[in-house]
Amino acid sequence: MTQEQVPARPRVVAVVVTFDRLALLRRLVARLREVDGLDEVLVLDNASTDGTAEWLATEAGREVDGPRLRHRTSATNRGGAGGFHDGLEWAVAEGADLVWLMDDDGLPDPDCLARLLARSGELDFWGPLVVDEDAGERLVFPIRLPGGTRVVRRLDDVRAAARDRLIRDVVIPFNGVLVTRDLVQRIGLPREEFFIWGDDHEYRLRAERAGARVATVVDAVVRHPAVGELGTPMMWGRTTYNHSPSDLKHYCMARNNLVNLRDYRGWAHAAAFVVKTAWFYLVTRRDPARLRLSVGAMRDGLRGDFTGHRRFLDGRA
């Protein structure tokens, strides 16, 4: 099947990756069972310890209206990258024409999938706006508009910038994005070794390199909790930095982002990221320990060592 030949009624399978957020997962599954046009929900449980596996086993056995629910629980926490790698592989093997990818903390509006499906055949990798569930006028993930340096953070601003209700060449994976079976077969699966942070961005970059048609549909919405200091201003407001209070998240961000920049933008962009990180933790928010963590993470990435995050999981950090 070519990228232009999407069936009139494609088989749509949702892939949800979850870890220790049972209350949010229950909310999401309830919403997905109300969504028209969705054929199946596949949940990848990353070895949760909060009763998620037991709830999924019970829920999968219930007779309910709406799409069928199936689940798999991994023996260890594989992170979002491992979960989406396995889930996308599973969905395609089950005959999905379109795979709807999302974390457990998002909540699509009831009409989100319908608005995305309205663009089937036009696009290969496309998704909704992700807005703050407590402040619906604000984007959770700021969007840099194509062709310039302008970053928008408000719903009205991004919609005003759209053409035909699309922001082309921009998408926020994996927060309610649709990907075609054809594209998965062309570019492969997400990089499971990334664990968290940057695996979604790498997948988008890989899709772009393959010539995929990428866009954000501005009248489709996923609600999402605020993510704190993502996009913290620096250098007198001229740019931003993805600061996280979590050492695990920061380690993976620094390691994976540097690898992505080297592989897709070149050494000059990678070097600029190193300088930006140094500036942030020496000037914007002085934290020599965090800078040392950043240097170690970047060194690991350049060496091709994607095991360092494990020490944060087993208490060695």
C-alpha positions as CSV (number, residue, x, y, z in Angstrom):
1,M,0.0,0.0,0.0
2,T,1.5,3.4,-1.0
3,Q,1.2,6.5,1.2
4,E,-1.7,7.8,-1.0
5,Q,-3.7,4.6,-0.7
6,V,-5.2,4.9,2.8
7,P,-8.4,2.8,3.0
8,A,-11.8,4.7,3.1
9,R,-12.3,3.0,6.5
10,P,-8.8,2.4,7.9
11,R,-8.2,0.1,10.8
12,V,-7.2,2.4,13.6
13,V,-5.4,1.0,16.7
14,A,-4.4,3.1,19.7
15,V,-1.2,2.3,21.5
16,V,-0.9,3.6,25.1
17,V,2.3,3.4,27.1
18,T,1.8,3.5,30.9
19,F,3.9,3.3,34.1
20,D,2.5,3.7,37.6
21,R,-0.3,6.1,36.8
22,L,-3.3,3.9,37.1
23,A,-5.8,6.7,37.8
24,L,-4.8,8.5,34.6
25,L,-4.8,5.3,32.6
26,R,-8.3,4.5,33.8
27,R,-9.5,7.9,32.7
28,L,-7.8,7.6,29.3
29,V,-9.2,4.1,28.6
30,A,-12.7,5.2,29.5
31,R,-12.4,8.1,27.0
32,L,-10.9,5.8,24.2
33,R,-13.9,3.5,24.6
34,E,-16.1,6.4,23.7
35,V,-14.2,7.4,20.5
36,D,-15.8,6.6,17.2
37,G,-13.5,5.2,14.5
38,L,-11.2,3.4,16.9
39,D,-11.0,-0.4,16.5
40,E,-8.6,-1.5,19.3
41,V,-6.6,-0.2,22.2
42,L,-3.2,-1.8,23.0
43,V,-1.7,-0.9,26.4
44,L,2.0,-1.4,27.1
45,D,2.5,-1.6,30.8
46,N,6.1,-0.8,31.8
47,A,6.2,-3.1,34.9
48,S,4.0,-0.9,36.9
49,T,3.8,-1.5,40.7
50,D,0.5,0.3,41.4
51,G,-1.9,-2.5,40.4
52,T,-2.0,-1.5,36.7
53,A,-1.4,-5.1,35.4
54,E,-4.2,-6.5,37.6
55,W,-6.6,-3.8,36.5
56,L,-5.8,-4.3,32.9
57,A,-6.3,-8.0,33.2
58,T,-9.8,-7.5,34.6
59,E,-10.7,-4.7,32.2
60,A,-9.6,-6.7,29.1
61,G,-11.9,-9.5,30.1
62,R,-15.0,-7.2,30.5
63,E,-17.7,-7.1,27.8
64,V,-18.1,-3.4,27.0
65,D,-19.2,-1.3,24.1
66,G,-16.4,0.3,22.1
67,P,-12.9,-0.9,20.9
68,R,-11.4,-4.0,22.3
69,L,-8.7,-3.6,25.0
70,R,-5.6,-5.8,25.1
71,H,-2.4,-5.4,27.1
72,R,1.1,-6.5,27.7
73,T,3.2,-6.1,30.8
74,S,7.0,-6.0,30.4
75,A,9.3,-7.7,32.9
76,T,11.2,-4.4,33.4
77,N,10.6,-0.7,32.9
78,R,11.5,0.0,29.2
79,G,10.6,3.6,29.3
80,G,8.4,5.4,26.8
81,A,10.9,4.6,24.0
82,G,10.8,0.8,24.7
83,G,7.0,0.9,25.1
84,F,6.3,2.7,21.9
85,H,8.8,0.5,20.0
86,D,7.0,-2.6,21.2
87,G,3.5,-1.1,20.9
88,L,4.0,0.1,17.3
89,E,5.4,-3.2,16.3
90,W,2.4,-5.0,17.9
91,A,-0.2,-2.7,16.2
92,V,1.3,-3.1,12.8
93,A,1.5,-6.9,13.2
94,E,-2.2,-6.8,14.1
95,G,-3.0,-5.2,10.8
96,A,-3.4,-1.5,11.8
97,D,-3.6,0.9,8.9
98,L,-3.2,3.9,11.3
99,V,-1.7,3.8,14.8
100,W,-2.7,6.4,17.3
101,L,0.2,6.8,19.8
102,M,-0.2,8.3,23.3
103,D,1.1,8.4,26.8
104,D,-1.2,7.6,29.7
105,D,-1.4,11.2,31.0
106,G,-3.0,12.7,27.9
107,L,-6.8,12.9,27.3
108,P,-8.0,13.4,23.7
109,D,-11.1,15.4,23.2
110,P,-14.0,13.2,22.2
111,D,-13.8,14.5,18.6
112,C,-10.0,14.5,18.4
113,L,-9.6,11.3,16.4
114,A,-12.4,12.3,14.0
115,R,-10.6,15.6,13.3
116,L,-7.4,13.8,12.7
117,L,-8.9,11.1,10.5
118,A,-10.4,13.9,8.3
119,R,-6.8,14.4,7.0
120,S,-6.2,10.7,6.1
121,G,-4.6,10.4,2.8
122,E,-3.0,13.9,3.0
123,L,-0.5,13.1,5.7
124,D,1.8,10.4,7.0
125,F,2.6,11.5,10.6
126,W,0.2,14.0,12.1
127,G,-1.3,15.0,15.5
128,P,-3.3,17.4,17.6
129,L,-2.5,20.4,19.7
130,V,-1.5,19.5,23.2
131,V,-3.1,22.0,25.7
132,D,-2.9,22.4,29.4
133,E,-5.8,20.5,31.0
134,D,-6.2,23.3,33.6
135,A,-5.6,26.2,31.3
136,G,-7.0,25.4,28.0
137,E,-5.7,28.5,26.3
138,R,-2.1,27.5,26.8
139,L,-0.1,24.9,25.0
140,V,1.8,22.4,27.1
141,F,4.5,22.0,24.5
142,P,5.4,25.3,22.9
143,I,5.6,25.2,19.1
144,R,8.3,26.8,17.0
145,L,6.6,28.0,13.8
146,P,8.2,26.8,10.5
147,G,10.4,29.2,8.6
148,G,11.5,31.4,11.6
149,T,12.3,31.6,15.2
150,R,8.9,32.5,16.6
151,V,7.7,30.2,19.4
152,V,4.0,30.2,20.3
153,R,2.6,29.1,23.6
154,R,-1.1,30.1,23.3
155,L,-3.9,28.2,21.5
156,D,-5.1,31.4,19.7
157,D,-1.7,32.2,18.4
158,V,-1.0,28.8,16.9
159,R,-4.4,28.6,15.3
160,A,-4.0,32.1,13.8
161,A,-0.7,30.9,12.3
162,A,-2.3,27.8,10.7
163,R,-3.2,27.4,7.0
164,D,-6.1,25.2,6.2
165,R,-6.2,24.4,9.9
166,L,-2.7,22.9,9.7
167,I,0.8,23.8,10.9
168,R,2.8,21.8,8.4
169,D,6.2,20.3,9.2
170,V,5.4,20.4,13.0
171,V,4.0,17.7,15.2
172,I,4.3,16.8,18.9
173,P,4.9,13.1,19.2
174,F,3.9,10.8,20.9
175,N,0.9,12.7,22.3
176,G,-2.1,11.6,20.2
177,V,-0.3,11.4,16.9
178,L,-1.4,9.2,14.0
179,V,1.2,7.3,12.0
180,T,0.5,5.3,8.8
181,R,1.4,1.7,8.5
182,D,3.3,2.6,5.3
183,L,5.5,5.1,7.1
184,V,6.3,2.5,9.9
185,Q,7.3,0.0,7.2
186,R,9.6,2.6,5.6
187,I,11.4,4.0,8.6
188,G,11.2,1.3,11.2
189,L,10.4,1.6,14.9
190,P,11.4,4.1,17.6
191,R,14.8,3.8,19.2
192,E,14.1,1.7,22.2
193,E,17.5,2.3,23.7
194,F,16.7,6.0,24.3
195,F,14.4,5.0,27.2
196,I,12.8,8.4,27.6
197,W,13.1,11.8,26.1
198,G,14.1,12.4,22.5
199,D,12.8,9.1,21.1
200,D,9.7,10.8,19.8
201,H,11.7,13.7,18.4
202,E,14.1,11.3,16.7
203,Y,11.2,9.4,15.1
204,R,9.8,12.7,13.7
205,L,13.2,13.6,12.3
206,R,13.5,10.2,10.8
207,A,10.1,10.6,9.2
208,E,11.1,14.0,7.8
209,R,14.3,12.6,6.3
210,A,12.2,9.9,4.6
211,G,10.0,12.6,3.0
212,A,6.9,12.0,5.3
213,R,4.1,14.6,5.2
214,V,4.1,15.9,8.8
215,A,1.6,18.4,10.4
216,T,-0.3,19.5,13.4
217,V,-4.1,19.7,13.1
218,V,-5.0,22.8,15.1
219,D,-8.7,21.9,15.6
220,A,-7.8,18.5,17.2
221,V,-6.9,18.7,20.9
222,V,-5.4,16.5,23.6
223,R,-5.6,17.7,27.2
224,H,-2.4,17.1,29.2
225,P,-1.1,18.0,32.7
226,A,1.4,20.9,32.8
227,V,5.0,19.9,32.6
228,G,6.6,22.5,34.7
229,E,9.7,24.3,33.3
230,L,9.8,22.8,29.9
231,G,11.0,25.6,27.6
232,T,12.6,27.8,30.4
233,P,13.7,31.1,28.9
234,M,17.4,31.9,28.8
235,M,19.9,34.3,27.2
236,W,17.6,37.3,28.0
237,G,14.6,35.5,26.5
238,R,16.2,34.8,23.1
239,T,15.9,31.1,23.4
240,T,14.7,28.4,25.8
241,Y,16.1,25.3,27.6
242,N,14.3,22.1,28.5
243,H,15.2,22.1,32.2
244,S,13.8,19.3,34.4
245,P,14.2,18.9,38.1
246,S,14.5,15.1,37.5
247,D,18.0,13.9,37.1
248,L,16.8,10.9,35.2
249,K,14.9,13.0,32.7
250,H,17.7,15.5,32.4
251,Y,20.3,12.7,31.8
252,C,18.2,11.2,29.1
253,M,17.5,14.6,27.5
254,A,21.1,15.7,27.4
255,R,22.3,12.3,26.1
256,N,19.6,11.7,23.5
257,N,19.3,15.3,22.3
258,L,23.0,15.6,21.6
259,V,22.8,12.3,19.6
260,N,19.8,13.6,17.6
261,L,21.5,16.9,16.8
262,R,24.7,15.2,15.7
263,D,22.9,12.6,13.5
264,Y,20.3,14.9,11.9
265,R,21.6,18.5,12.1
266,G,25.4,18.1,12.2
267,W,28.2,18.8,14.6
268,A,27.7,22.5,14.6
269,H,24.2,22.2,16.1
270,A,25.5,19.6,18.5
271,A,28.2,21.9,19.7
272,A,25.7,24.7,20.1
273,F,23.6,22.5,22.4
274,V,26.7,21.9,24.5
275,V,27.3,25.6,24.8
276,K,23.6,26.2,25.6
277,T,23.7,23.6,28.3
278,A,26.8,25.1,29.9
279,W,25.3,28.6,29.7
280,F,22.1,27.5,31.4
281,Y,23.7,25.8,34.3
282,L,26.5,28.4,34.8
283,V,24.6,31.6,34.1
284,T,20.8,31.2,33.9
285,R,20.4,28.8,36.7
286,R,23.8,28.1,38.3
287,D,24.1,24.4,39.2
288,P,27.6,22.9,38.7
289,A,26.4,19.4,39.7
290,R,23.7,19.5,37.0
291,L,26.3,20.6,34.5
292,R,28.6,17.7,35.5
293,L,25.6,15.3,35.0
294,S,25.0,16.9,31.6
295,V,28.6,16.4,30.5
296,G,28.6,12.7,31.6
297,A,25.3,12.1,29.7
298,M,26.6,13.7,26.5
299,R,29.8,11.7,26.7
300,D,27.8,8.5,27.0
301,G,25.7,9.5,24.0
302,L,28.7,10.1,21.9
303,R,30.2,6.8,22.9
304,G,27.0,5.0,22.0
305,D,26.4,4.0,25.6
306,F,22.7,3.9,26.3
307,T,22.8,2.1,29.7
308,G,23.6,5.0,32.0
309,H,20.0,5.8,32.8
310,R,19.7,2.5,34.6
311,R,21.5,3.8,37.7
312,F,18.7,6.2,38.3
313,L,16.2,3.3,38.3
314,D,18.0,1.1,40.7
315,G,19.0,3.7,43.2
316,R,22.7,4.0,42.3
317,A,22.6,7.6,41.4
